[in-house]
Amino acid sequence: MSDNNPRPIEAHEGGKTRTGEGLNVLRVDASARSEGSSSRKLGDRLLERLHEESQTAPSVKHRDVAKGLPFVDEEWVGANFTDPSERTDRQKQVLELSDDLVGELREADVLIIGSPIYNFGIPASLKAWIDLIARARETFRYTENGPVGLLEGKKAYVLMASGGTRLGSEIDFASGYLRHILGFVGIHDVEVIAADRGMARGGEALEMALAEVDQVELPSLQLAGTSH
C-alpha cells in the first residue's frame, strides 16, 4: 500500500545518514484473541497508515507474545547477573530468547504494543516480554543518580482495549505501568489510544479509537534510526 514510486528518505543513524530505508517497526500483540480483538484491530489500522503514508515501506517485525513466552526463573536470573564475558554456554543458551527480544526492540524505530486490560492490568504474556527485555547493561544502566534508559529516540504507540476499565482511572493499572516501563528503558515518546469500556459502550469504543488512530501523528521519517 506504499507509494508506487517511493522517494528515498534520509534517516540519521548515530550521526550517519541512512538513505532510502523505511522505518523499522516492532509490533507486539498480547491479546489472547486472534480474531475479534480490538487492540489487534487498532494495530492493523496503525500499520496501514504507516504503509500508506511512508515514502518507503516500513519493515515490520511482529512478535505475538500471546502465543507464549517463558517466565523468568532462577536459572535465567543467574545467567543475566553473570558478566557476559564469564557466561557458560548453558547461560548463553538460557539468555538466547531474551537477547533476540532485546535485539528486536533495539533495532526498532517505532514500537507498537497492542494489549487488552485483563483484571485491571496487562496480560501475563506481556509482562513476561517486559521481564525479558528490561535488562541492565542492555536496555538500561545504573548510575549514581539512578537507572537510565538506553533506548532513546524511539516512538511508541500503546493500543489498548478493555471491557469495563476506563483508561486512566484509579482501577487502570495497565496504561500507567506501560508508560513507566517504556520510560524506564528510555522510550519517552509514547502515545496511548484505547477502545476502553467496550462492554458498556459497544461498537462506539472501537470506532472512536480507530478514529483517533487515523488522526495520531506519525513519526518523522527524518528521525528514523537515531537510537541505533
C-alpha positions as CSV (number, residue, x, y, z in Angstrom):
1,M,0.0,0.0,0.0
2,S,3.0,2.3,-0.2
3,D,3.7,4.8,-2.9
4,N,4.3,3.1,-6.3
5,N,7.3,5.4,-6.8
6,P,8.7,5.8,-3.4
7,R,11.3,8.5,-3.0
8,P,14.4,7.7,-1.0
9,I,14.3,9.1,2.5
10,E,17.3,10.1,4.7
11,A,17.4,8.9,8.2
12,H,20.1,9.8,10.7
13,E,21.7,6.9,12.5
14,G,24.2,7.9,15.2
15,G,25.5,10.8,13.2
16,K,25.4,8.9,10.0
17,T,22.8,9.0,7.2
18,R,20.6,6.2,6.1
19,T,19.2,6.8,2.6
20,G,16.3,5.0,1.0
21,E,15.4,2.9,4.1
22,G,12.0,2.8,5.7
23,L,11.2,2.7,9.4
24,N,11.8,-0.4,11.4
25,V,8.6,-1.3,13.2
26,L,8.3,-3.8,16.1
27,R,4.7,-4.8,16.7
28,V,4.0,-6.6,20.0
29,D,0.5,-8.1,20.4
30,A,-0.7,-9.6,23.7
31,S,-4.4,-10.2,23.2
32,A,-5.4,-13.8,23.7
33,R,-7.9,-13.4,20.9
34,S,-6.6,-13.8,17.4
35,E,-10.0,-12.9,15.9
36,G,-12.2,-10.1,17.1
37,S,-9.6,-8.4,19.2
38,S,-10.0,-4.6,19.4
39,S,-6.3,-4.0,20.3
40,R,-5.2,-6.0,17.2
41,K,-7.6,-4.1,15.0
42,L,-6.1,-0.8,16.3
43,G,-2.6,-2.2,15.5
44,D,-3.8,-3.2,12.0
45,R,-5.1,0.3,11.3
46,L,-1.9,2.0,12.5
47,L,0.3,-0.3,10.3
48,E,-2.0,0.6,7.4
49,R,-1.3,4.3,7.9
50,L,2.4,3.7,8.2
51,H,2.5,1.8,4.9
52,E,0.2,4.3,3.1
53,E,2.0,7.5,4.3
54,S,5.6,6.4,4.3
55,Q,7.8,7.3,1.4
56,T,9.5,3.9,1.7
57,A,7.6,0.9,3.1
58,P,8.4,0.2,6.7
59,S,10.0,-3.1,7.7
60,V,7.7,-4.8,10.3
61,K,8.6,-7.4,12.8
62,H,5.6,-9.0,14.5
63,R,6.0,-10.6,18.0
64,D,2.8,-12.2,19.1
65,V,3.5,-12.8,22.8
66,A,0.0,-14.3,23.4
67,K,1.5,-17.5,21.9
68,G,3.6,-17.8,25.0
69,L,6.9,-16.7,26.4
70,P,8.8,-18.3,29.3
71,F,8.8,-16.6,32.7
72,V,12.0,-15.5,34.3
73,D,13.3,-18.2,36.7
74,E,16.3,-18.8,38.9
75,E,18.5,-20.1,36.1
76,W,17.7,-17.1,33.9
77,V,18.4,-14.6,36.8
78,G,21.7,-16.3,37.4
79,A,22.7,-16.1,33.8
80,N,21.6,-12.5,33.5
81,F,23.6,-11.4,36.5
82,T,26.8,-13.1,35.3
83,D,29.2,-10.9,33.5
84,P,28.8,-11.5,29.7
85,S,32.5,-12.4,29.4
86,E,32.1,-15.1,32.0
87,R,28.9,-16.8,30.9
88,T,28.9,-20.5,30.2
89,D,27.5,-22.0,27.1
90,R,24.4,-23.0,29.1
91,Q,23.9,-19.5,30.4
92,K,24.2,-18.1,26.9
93,Q,21.6,-20.5,25.8
94,V,19.3,-19.6,28.6
95,L,19.5,-15.9,27.6
96,E,19.2,-16.5,23.8
97,L,15.5,-15.7,23.5
98,S,15.9,-12.6,25.7
99,D,18.8,-11.5,23.6
100,D,16.7,-11.9,20.5
101,L,13.8,-9.8,22.0
102,V,16.2,-7.1,23.1
103,G,17.7,-7.0,19.6
104,E,14.3,-6.6,18.0
105,L,13.5,-3.7,20.3
106,R,16.9,-2.1,19.9
107,E,16.5,-2.1,16.1
108,A,13.0,-0.7,16.1
109,D,12.4,3.0,15.3
110,V,8.7,2.5,16.1
111,L,7.2,0.2,18.8
112,I,3.5,-0.7,18.6
113,I,2.1,-2.5,21.7
114,G,-1.4,-3.9,21.4
115,S,-2.8,-5.0,24.8
116,P,-6.1,-5.7,26.4
117,I,-6.6,-4.9,30.1
118,Y,-7.2,-8.1,31.9
119,N,-8.3,-7.9,35.6
120,F,-7.2,-4.2,35.7
121,G,-3.7,-5.0,34.5
122,I,-1.7,-6.2,31.5
123,P,-1.7,-9.8,30.3
124,A,0.8,-12.2,31.9
125,S,2.3,-12.8,28.4
126,L,3.1,-9.1,28.0
127,K,4.6,-8.9,31.5
128,A,6.8,-11.9,30.5
129,W,8.0,-9.9,27.5
130,I,8.8,-6.9,29.6
131,D,10.8,-9.0,32.1
132,L,12.8,-10.5,29.2
133,I,13.7,-7.1,27.7
134,A,14.2,-5.0,30.8
135,R,17.9,-5.9,31.4
136,A,20.7,-3.9,33.0
137,R,23.6,-3.1,30.6
138,E,21.3,-3.9,27.6
139,T,18.2,-1.6,27.8
140,F,19.1,0.4,30.9
141,R,22.1,1.1,33.1
142,Y,22.6,2.0,36.7
143,T,24.3,5.3,37.5
144,E,25.0,7.2,40.7
145,N,21.8,9.2,40.0
146,G,19.6,6.1,39.4
147,P,18.8,4.0,36.4
148,V,19.0,5.5,32.9
149,G,17.2,4.0,29.8
150,L,19.4,3.1,26.8
151,L,16.6,3.0,24.1
152,E,16.1,6.7,23.5
153,G,14.9,8.2,20.2
154,K,12.1,5.8,19.6
155,K,8.4,6.3,19.2
156,A,5.9,4.0,20.9
157,Y,2.2,3.5,20.4
158,V,0.3,1.7,23.1
159,L,-3.1,0.5,21.8
160,M,-5.4,-0.9,24.4
161,A,-8.8,-2.3,24.9
162,S,-10.9,-3.0,27.9
163,G,-14.4,-4.3,28.8
164,G,-15.1,-2.2,31.8
165,T,-12.0,-0.3,32.9
166,R,-11.8,3.3,32.0
167,L,-8.4,4.3,30.7
168,G,-6.5,6.4,33.3
169,S,-9.0,5.7,36.1
170,E,-8.0,4.6,39.6
171,I,-8.6,1.0,38.6
172,D,-6.4,1.2,35.4
173,F,-3.1,-0.5,36.5
174,A,-2.1,-1.1,32.9
175,S,-1.6,2.1,30.9
176,G,0.4,3.9,33.6
177,Y,2.6,0.8,34.1
178,L,3.4,0.6,30.4
179,R,4.2,4.3,30.2
180,H,6.5,3.8,33.2
181,I,8.4,0.8,32.0
182,L,8.8,2.2,28.5
183,G,10.3,5.4,30.0
184,F,12.5,3.2,32.3
185,V,14.2,1.8,29.2
186,G,14.4,5.2,27.5
187,I,11.3,5.3,25.4
188,H,9.6,8.5,26.5
189,D,7.6,9.5,23.3
190,V,4.5,7.3,24.0
191,E,1.0,7.7,22.6
192,V,-1.8,5.7,24.3
193,I,-5.0,5.0,22.5
194,A,-7.7,2.9,24.0
195,A,-11.0,1.3,23.0
196,D,-12.0,1.2,26.6
197,R,-15.2,0.1,28.4
198,G,-16.3,-1.9,25.4
199,M,-19.0,-3.8,27.3
200,A,-20.7,-0.5,28.2
201,R,-20.0,1.5,25.0
202,G,-20.4,-1.3,22.4
203,G,-19.0,-0.6,19.0
204,E,-18.6,3.1,19.8
205,A,-15.4,2.3,21.8
206,L,-13.6,0.7,18.9
207,E,-14.9,3.3,16.3
208,M,-13.7,6.2,18.4
209,A,-10.3,4.6,19.0
210,L,-9.9,3.9,15.3
211,A,-10.7,7.5,14.5
212,E,-8.0,8.5,17.0
213,V,-5.5,6.2,15.3
214,D,-6.4,7.9,12.0
215,Q,-5.5,11.3,13.4
216,V,-2.5,10.5,15.5
217,E,0.8,12.0,14.5
218,L,3.1,9.5,12.8
219,P,6.9,9.6,13.5
220,S,9.1,11.7,11.3
221,L,10.9,9.7,8.7
222,Q,13.8,12.0,9.0
223,L,14.3,10.8,12.6
224,A,14.3,7.1,11.9
225,G,17.2,5.2,13.5
226,T,18.5,7.9,15.8
227,S,19.0,5.4,18.7
228,H,20.6,2.5,16.8
